[in-house]
């Protein structure tokens, strides 16, 4: 009788311990980070409330490098693409990246490419969108801001789809 009671208590204790431990961990999840010249400027996780931030480029120069890392549940995506879109969803500029191998997991975009967009799109609302085999519909990562002009986003329904985002010009 004592042995059966001990086993039941042990199973109950292990089950409770496992349930408690799992409540503190998040399995997987998507995370992205944006660096400007090796300095982290934006970091977001999908499992947390998401705020789309503006990427301020008024103090950037043409030699700067923007590097974007996107992790799908701890793995780097396949067939990765970064696209600049206007507020109507039109693709303005596109960069395709090879599948990551070794330490080459970041997607590097020359800031001079982004600064050139200001000439033709200074009055437009632009955003950076990430696509991959794991995310074929894309995910808006950031709005682009030139010369201190503020571009902010207001989500209408869901948090992520680009099609449901609208802009407010301040």
SULFEN-V135521 format. One record per backbone hydrogen bond with DSSP energy under -1.0 kcal/mol. NH is the residue of the N-H (numbers start at 0). CO is the residue of the C=O. E is the energy in kcal/mol with one decimal. If there is no record, write none. Layout:
BEGIN
nh:NH co:CO e:E
nh:NH co:CO e:E
END
This chain:
BEGIN
nh:4 co:0 e:-2.0
nh:5 co:1 e:-2.1
nh:6 co:2 e:-2.2
nh:7 co:3 e:-2.1
nh:8 co:4 e:-2.3
nh:9 co:5 e:-2.5
nh:10 co:6 e:-2.6
nh:11 co:7 e:-2.3
nh:12 co:8 e:-2.4
nh:13 co:9 e:-2.6
nh:14 co:10 e:-2.5
nh:15 co:11 e:-2.3
nh:16 co:12 e:-2.3
nh:17 co:13 e:-2.5
nh:18 co:14 e:-2.3
nh:19 co:15 e:-2.3
nh:20 co:16 e:-2.3
nh:21 co:17 e:-2.3
nh:22 co:18 e:-1.2
nh:23 co:20 e:-1.1
nh:30 co:70 e:-1.8
nh:31 co:43 e:-2.4
nh:32 co:68 e:-2.4
nh:33 co:41 e:-2.9
nh:34 co:66 e:-3.0
nh:35 co:38 e:-2.5
nh:36 co:64 e:-2.6
nh:38 co:35 e:-1.1
nh:40 co:33 e:-2.9
nh:41 co:33 e:-1.7
nh:43 co:31 e:-2.5
nh:45 co:29 e:-3.2
nh:47 co:44 e:-1.1
nh:54 co:142 e:-3.1
nh:56 co:144 e:-2.7
nh:63 co:60 e:-1.9
nh:65 co:108 e:-2.8
nh:66 co:34 e:-2.6
nh:67 co:106 e:-2.3
nh:68 co:32 e:-2.7
nh:70 co:30 e:-3.2
nh:71 co:74 e:-3.8
nh:72 co:28 e:-1.4
nh:74 co:71 e:-2.0
nh:80 co:130 e:-2.5
nh:81 co:94 e:-2.6
nh:82 co:128 e:-2.8
nh:83 co:92 e:-2.9
nh:84 co:126 e:-2.3
nh:85 co:89 e:-2.0
nh:88 co:85 e:-1.9
nh:91 co:83 e:-3.3
nh:92 co:83 e:-1.2
nh:94 co:81 e:-2.7
nh:96 co:79 e:-2.7
nh:103 co:100 e:-1.8
nh:104 co:102 e:-1.7
nh:106 co:67 e:-2.5
nh:108 co:65 e:-3.4
nh:110 co:63 e:-2.2
nh:112 co:109 e:-1.2
nh:114 co:110 e:-2.8
nh:115 co:111 e:-1.7
nh:120 co:116 e:-2.5
nh:123 co:120 e:-1.3
nh:126 co:84 e:-2.1
nh:127 co:141 e:-3.5
nh:128 co:82 e:-3.0
nh:129 co:138 e:-2.7
nh:130 co:80 e:-2.8
nh:132 co:77 e:-3.2
nh:134 co:131 e:-1.1
nh:137 co:134 e:-1.4
nh:138 co:129 e:-1.7
nh:140 co:127 e:-3.3
nh:141 co:127 e:-1.2
nh:142 co:52 e:-1.6
nh:143 co:125 e:-2.0
nh:144 co:54 e:-2.8
nh:148 co:145 e:-2.3
nh:151 co:167 e:-1.6
nh:153 co:165 e:-2.1
nh:155 co:163 e:-1.7
nh:164 co:161 e:-1.7
nh:165 co:153 e:-1.6
nh:167 co:151 e:-1.9
nh:169 co:149 e:-1.4
END
